[in-house]
Amino acid sequence: MMWGYYGNGWTGWLMFGAMLLGLFIFAALLFVLIRAISGQGQSGVQVISQGAASPQEIIRQRYARGEIDNTTMQRMLNDLSEPPK
């Protein structure tokens, strides 16, 4: 008889459950780590650091995203390049 090795039948199920729980925790930690490294916030939008880009670069980015047209971009860039009165 091998009762000491196999237990009462619950041992295998408990080990299987513990393995599944460990895999779930590992997957959750991996998911959180990847989201933190990729720089995505809770809303899924990539976080852009504030103050890193110049005003001209921000205008160019807005044009590239299609938020403003070419005429507006040129006017805004000219307004920034003119010395204050």
C-alpha positions, 0 to 999 in steps of 0.5 A: 500500500502506498497511502503515505505517498498518494494521500487521500486523493485531495493531494493531487487536486490541491497541488494542481490548484496551487500550480494554477494559482501560481501561474495566474499570479505570474501572468498578472505580474507579467502583465503589470510589468509590461504595462509599466515598461511600455508607459501606458497609463490606466486608460491605455493612452501612452504617457507623454512627459510634460515639458519635454517638447518645444512649442514648435515641436508640439505644433508639428505633432498636432499637424502630424496627428491631423488636429490642425491644417497646414495654414494654421501650422504655418501661422502658429510657427510664424507667430512663435518666430516673431520677436515680441513687440 
